[in-house]
């Protein structure tokens, strides 16, 4: 949830990325009491659906209920991690971070990703375990690690 305030947007994106880092899938963005016509806000939260939540007037909650998204659509959100054994790659979706905030270390069969104040250890599958990291690229909110 965010408003159209730049600080609130930055915080929401950071928390989105932090949630992804610990394996929690975020399925959408709620824009609280702000106009939905801001293309910049929409782009910052792509590919998540954005739902504008209007102000409540009086005791009528129905407009707010009607504005809520279908929470069952969360399964369509980007997966936090994808392991492609034939392609020898691991991809992590880390929105809200930039290249400078992401650190990668490898120790034995594990790869550790530090993003912001979150750390995630990834135990590699047997086909990639013991293989050294050949390269890593951070692009379009994804960290792609090649083996």
N, C-alpha and C positions, 0 to 999 in steps of 0.2 A: 504494500500500500504506500502511496506517495501523494503529494500534492504537486502543483506546478512550480513550486519553489526550487531553484537550482540546488540548494543544499539538501533538500528532502529527496530530490531525484538522485543526487550523488550517493546519499546514504542508502536509498533503496537499491540502487545498482550494486553497491558494495555488499549489502546483505544478501542480495540474490547470488552473487558470486561466492560468498562465504557459505551459503546454504548448499550450492552445487559442490563445493569443495569437500563437504562432509557427506555427500551422497544424498542430500535432500532435494527432490525435484520441485521446482517452483512452476506452477502451471499457468499463471497469469498475473497481471498487474491491475490493481484497483487504484484509479485516479480519483482521489477524494476532493469533491467540491471544486473541480477545475474543468475548464472547457476541454472537450475531446478533440478539438480541431488543431491542436498543436502537433505538427508533423515531426518536430524535433523530439518531443517526448515519445511519440510513437516509435520513431527510429531507435531511440536509446533502449527501448525495451523489446525490440524485435528479436526473436520471433514470438515472444509472448503476446497473447491477446490482451488488449487494454480495455478495461471497462470503466466508464465514468460513473461515479457515485454522486448523485445530486444531494443538495442540502435537504434536510428534512424540514417540512413546514407543518407546524401544529402536531397533531397526533397521528397523521397519516404516514405510515411506514411503507405502504405499498409501492410508491415510486422507487424507494431504495431497494426493496426486495426484487422488483422487476429489473433493476439495473445490474444485479449480481450476475456473474457469468455462470455457465454450466461447469461446476467443479469437477465433473466427470471427464472433462476435456484435458485434464492435467496430464493424462497419459500421452498426449501429443507433443508435450514439451520436450526440448532437447535432453537427451540422457546425460547425466553428469560424466560418465566415462564410457568409452567404447574401445574394446580391444579387438584389433584386426590381426589375427595370427598370420594368415597368408600374406598380408601386406606388411607385416612386421612393424605395426604401429599401434600406439596407444594414444587416444585422443581424449582430452578433458575439456569440457565446456566450462569456461571460467569468465562469465560476463562480469563487468564492473571492475576488472583489473586491467592493468596495462603490463607490457613486457617487463618493465622495471620492478614491478611488484611480485613477479613470479620467479621462484628459484627452484632448481631441479638438482637433486643429488641421487646417486645410486650407490647402494651398498648390498652386495650379494644379490639375492633374488628379489630385492625390493627397490622400488623407486620412490623417493620422497618428494612431494610437491609442497612447497611453501607458497601460499598466496595470501597476501595481507597478513592477518594474524592467525590464519588457519594452516594446519599442516595435515597432509594426507599421505599415508603409506600405502603403496600399491604393491601387493604381492603378485609378481608376474606369473602367468601360466607357464607350465613346464616347457612349452615350445620357445618361450622367450627368456626363461629363467637362465641366468648365467651369461646372457648376451649383453655386451656393452652397448650403451647408448651411442648411436652413430650421429645423431643430430636431434635438435629440438627447434621448433618454430612456433611462435605465438602470433596467430593471425585470425582476425574475425572472431574474437572471443574464444578461440580454441587453442589449446596447447597441444601440438602434435609431436610426439616423441617417436623417433625412428630407431629401430634396432637392426 
